[in-house]
Amino acid sequence: MISYREWRLIFISLIISAIVTLFGYYLSSWRLPYLSEIRGYISFTILLTPLTYALIKLYLFERRR
């Protein structure tokens, strides 16, 4: 069973990935995405989440040492 701490890290990773995705899109086009484009950004956010999760875990591991 996944602990509460792990669920919290996954949720934080998802939020950070969504912010990075939308911020990058906004900087590249200077407008908010259309509804038809949001599906692709959700997919990209989901693909980016494991990388963000791994970086957070690595940071927490290194900080404990």
Rosetta silent file (secondary structure, phi, psi, omega in degrees, C-alpha in Angstrom):
SEQUENCE: MISYREWRLIFISLIISAIVTLFGYYLSSWRLPYLSEIRGYISFTILLTPLTYALIKLYLFERRR
SCORE:     score description
SCORE:     0.000 S_00000001
   1 L     0.000  138.696 -179.937    0.000    0.000    0.000 S_00000001
   2 L   -79.533  132.557 -177.527    1.266    3.464   -0.851 S_00000001
   3 L   -75.371  165.181  177.931    1.778    5.640    2.194 S_00000001
   4 H   -59.560  -39.019 -179.586    0.263    9.060    2.701 S_00000001
   5 H   -62.496  -41.398  178.395    3.704   10.624    2.257 S_00000001
   6 H   -66.152  -42.616  178.187    4.135    8.972   -1.156 S_00000001
   7 H   -60.763  -39.785  179.466    0.657   10.080   -2.280 S_00000001
   8 H   -64.247  -41.713  177.625    1.510   13.607   -1.191 S_00000001
   9 H   -64.576  -39.889  177.751    4.748   13.533   -3.215 S_00000001
  10 H   -63.079  -43.991  179.525    2.893   12.237   -6.275 S_00000001
  11 H   -63.573  -44.061  178.084    0.298   15.002   -5.946 S_00000001
  12 H   -62.477  -40.312  178.050    2.982   17.673   -5.538 S_00000001
  13 H   -62.206  -41.612  179.104    4.806   16.268   -8.595 S_00000001
  14 H   -64.006  -43.013  179.403    1.609   16.442  -10.639 S_00000001
  15 H   -64.740  -44.814  179.109    0.977   20.047   -9.623 S_00000001
  16 H   -62.567  -42.045  179.067    4.568   21.082  -10.399 S_00000001
  17 H   -62.657  -41.494  178.936    4.408   19.321  -13.784 S_00000001
  18 H   -64.590  -41.769  179.264    1.155   21.086  -14.659 S_00000001
  19 H   -64.732  -44.146  179.112    2.594   24.475  -13.697 S_00000001
  20 H   -62.685  -42.638 -179.923    5.768   23.866  -15.726 S_00000001
  21 H   -62.741  -50.309 -178.618    3.734   22.719  -18.742 S_00000001
  22 H   -67.731  -37.366  178.907    1.368   25.689  -18.710 S_00000001
  23 H   -64.782  -43.712  177.649    4.150   28.180  -17.967 S_00000001
  24 H   -63.479  -40.337  178.242    6.225   26.864  -20.874 S_00000001
  25 H   -65.569  -44.408 -178.147    3.249   26.995  -23.209 S_00000001
  26 H   -63.437  -39.569  178.652    2.344   30.507  -22.116 S_00000001
  27 H   -66.719  -32.475 -177.330    5.924   31.744  -22.634 S_00000001
  28 H   -79.769  -26.745 -174.910    6.070   30.239  -26.117 S_00000001
  29 H  -124.550  -10.999  179.203    2.761   31.618  -27.397 S_00000001
  30 L    58.022   32.166  173.729    1.753   34.443  -25.006 S_00000001
  31 L  -151.430  161.153  176.339   -1.833   33.205  -24.828 S_00000001
  32 L   -78.505  151.359 -177.508   -3.787   30.670  -22.867 S_00000001
  33 L   -70.187  148.469  172.816   -4.416   27.312  -24.590 S_00000001
  34 L   -72.978  160.266 -179.373   -7.634   26.598  -26.445 S_00000001
  35 H   -60.216  -34.731 -179.398   -9.838   23.827  -25.094 S_00000001
  36 H   -68.409  -22.236 -179.141   -8.910   21.599  -28.041 S_00000001
  37 H   -89.174  -16.523 -173.548   -5.220   21.884  -27.113 S_00000001
  38 H   -63.871  -33.215 -179.735   -5.639   21.076  -23.438 S_00000001
  39 H   -58.168  -41.837  177.572   -5.811   17.304  -24.041 S_00000001
  40 H   -66.115  -36.234  179.871   -2.244   17.305  -25.344 S_00000001
  41 H   -73.322  -31.732  174.238   -1.038   19.330  -22.404 S_00000001
  42 H   -65.226  -42.930  178.011   -2.698   16.959  -19.956 S_00000001
  43 H   -61.791  -43.791  179.393   -0.873   14.077  -21.661 S_00000001
  44 H   -63.937  -40.327  178.447    2.436   15.947  -21.495 S_00000001
  45 H   -62.018  -42.449  179.646    1.854   16.761  -17.819 S_00000001
  46 H   -65.796  -36.947  177.106    1.201   13.092  -17.042 S_00000001
  47 H   -70.634  -30.927 -179.204    4.387   12.112  -18.889 S_00000001
  48 H   -79.191  -23.049 -175.083    6.390   14.782  -17.038 S_00000001
  49 H   -59.576  -45.600  179.275    5.098   13.780  -13.584 S_00000001
  50 H   -61.137  -36.031  177.128    7.353   10.692  -13.038 S_00000001
  51 H   -65.063  -44.313  178.265   10.441   12.759  -13.868 S_00000001
  52 H   -62.931  -41.618  178.546    9.368   15.467  -11.432 S_00000001
  53 H   -60.771  -44.271  179.848    8.630   12.823   -8.805 S_00000001
  54 H   -64.290  -39.698  178.514   12.080   11.293   -9.265 S_00000001
  55 H   -65.629  -39.500  177.574   13.760   14.696   -8.961 S_00000001
  56 H   -65.653  -44.238  179.052   11.879   15.460   -5.732 S_00000001
  57 H   -62.229  -41.999  178.226   12.769   12.037   -4.289 S_00000001
  58 H   -62.947  -43.132  178.375   16.421   12.529   -5.253 S_00000001
  59 H   -61.544  -45.316  179.947   16.446   15.973   -3.655 S_00000001
  60 H   -65.414  -37.526  179.068   14.906   14.631   -0.433 S_00000001
  61 H   -65.753  -45.193 -179.478   17.357   11.706   -0.384 S_00000001
  62 H   -67.508  -32.952 -179.104   20.378   13.976   -0.878 S_00000001
  63 H   -68.710  -30.719  179.604   19.130   16.409    1.737 S_00000001
  64 H   -74.011  -24.361 -176.030   19.001   13.649    4.370 S_00000001
  65 L   -71.701    0.000    0.000   22.634   12.639    3.805 S_00000001
